[in-house]
Amino acid sequence: MIPIDILVIGAGPAGISAALHLVNADSGWASRTLVIDKAIFPREKLCGGGVMRFGEQALWRLRLPFAPSHIPIRQAKFVYHHHVFTLRAQPLFRVTHRMEFDFWLLQQAERRGIIVRQGETVFNLKQTEYGVEVMTSQAQFLAKIVVAADGSNSAVRRCLKFPRSP
């Protein structure tokens, strides 16, 4: 069993962001944090690649200027019957390819010393008096803290039998 302080399950924006926030607070967290994901990056994602201003602000707090290729959207117009509402900003949001964005984030984490294990599927989790035992396709971990960032079809939720939100 491999001991780890923080095990992040899911290397998408939520998981990588959680790990990066820890490392930005204290660089010593890099050696104490492990991120695992069942996918191998770069990977296709069906969900959108829109990054809103608050997302870009989160990147700035992580000291990550937006680097992936993108199209800045400076205006959005909403029309309902005779009513028109227009939003403008420089930019209002950015549209990027999700595969490129996620891979870029993962690379930023690795550059800051965070270990990311790709192609590793979580099979089981159980809480014990010593921490959380996590069994994957490649190893068994004993984590003090597990961050479940593995999306809407969460393996963590299934293993711990948490109900889905309505």
N, C-alpha and C positions, 0 to 999 in steps of 0.2 A: 504494500500500500504506500503510495507516494503522498507525503504530507505537503499541503499547500495552505497558505493563509487565505487567499481569495481565489476562488475558481469562478470564472465568468463563463456561462454556457450560452454561446451565441456570439458570433463575430461580426454581426451587422452593426449598423450605426449605434444602437442602444448599448450593446455589449462593449464595443470598442470605446465608445464615449465614456462609459463607466470606468473602464481601465485607465484611459487617458486622464480623466479627472483625478484619479488617485495619484498617478505619477506626477501630474502637475502640482499637486499639493505637497508631495514628498517623493523625490526620485527613488528613494529606497523601496517604494512599493513595487517597482518594476520587477525586482527579483522575487517578490512575494506574491505576485499575481500571475495567474495562468488563464488564458482564454482558449476555449475549445469550440470547434464548430464541425458539424457533420459534412459541410460543403468544402470543396477545394476552390480557392479564389484564384482568379476572378471567376465569378459564377453569375449566371443569369438570374434575375429576379423579375417577377411579373409586376410587382407593385411599382408605383410611380417614382420618378426621379426629380420631383419638385422639392427644392430646398427654400423654405420661407425665410424671412428676415431673422426670426428668432433662432432658426437653425444656424444661420450664418453667424449670428452673435455668439452662439454656443461654440462654434468653431474658433472665433476670435478669442474667446476666453481660454480655449485650449492652445492658443498661439498657433493656429492653423489657418492662414489665409486661404480662401477658396481657390484651389488649384486645378481640379478636374475641368475638362472642357465642358462648356455649358452655353446656354442661350439665356441672356438676361431678359426678363419680362418687366417692362417698365410701366405697363398699364393693363388694367383689367376692367372691363365694362360689364355691368349686370343690368339686364333689361327685363322688366316684368310689366306687361301691358303698356301703360303710358309712363311708367317710372323708369328712370335711368340713373344708375349710381356708378360712378367711375372712381377707381383707386389708382393713384400714381405714386411711384417712388423710384429711386435710382439705385438698385433695381427693387422692384416689388418682391420678386422671387427669381430663382434661377432654375432652369430645367437642364438636367444632366442625365447621362446614361447611368442608371442605378448600378450596373455591373462595375463601371469605371469608378464611381464614387465610393462604393463599398471597399473595393480593392485599394484605392488610394488611402482611405482611413486605416485599413489594416496595415498597410506599409508604414504609415506614420507611427502607429503603435509599436511595430517592430523596431523602427529607428530609435524609439525612446526606451528600448530594452525590454518591452513586454513580450513574453513568449506566447506565440499563437500556434496551437496545434490544429491543423486542418484535416478533414477527412476522418474525424473521430466522432462516432455516434454515442450518445448517452443511452444506456440500456436500463439503468436503475439508480435510484437515489434512496437513501434512508438516513434519517437523523438518529444519531447515537449520542451517548453522554460525552463522547470525545469530539464530536463534530458531525459533518455530513459525509457519509460514504457515497462516493459516486463511481459507478461502474460504467466503463465505456468500452468501445470495441477494441481499444488498445491498452488500457491500463485501469488501475483502480486507485482512486484518490481519497484522501481524508482531508477535507477542507474545513477550515474554521468558519468560513462564510461562503455561501454560494449565491451568485447573482444570476437569476433566471432572465436571460435576454434572448430567448430562443423562439420568440414570435408567437403568433396566434395559435399554432398547433403545437404548443409547448410540450416537449418531452418531460420537462420538470413538472409541469402541472399534472400530466398523466401519471407519472411515477409517484407523486405525492398525493394523488387523488383529490386535487383541488377542483372544485366545480368551475365550469366555464361561466363567464358572465353572460347574462341574457342579452 
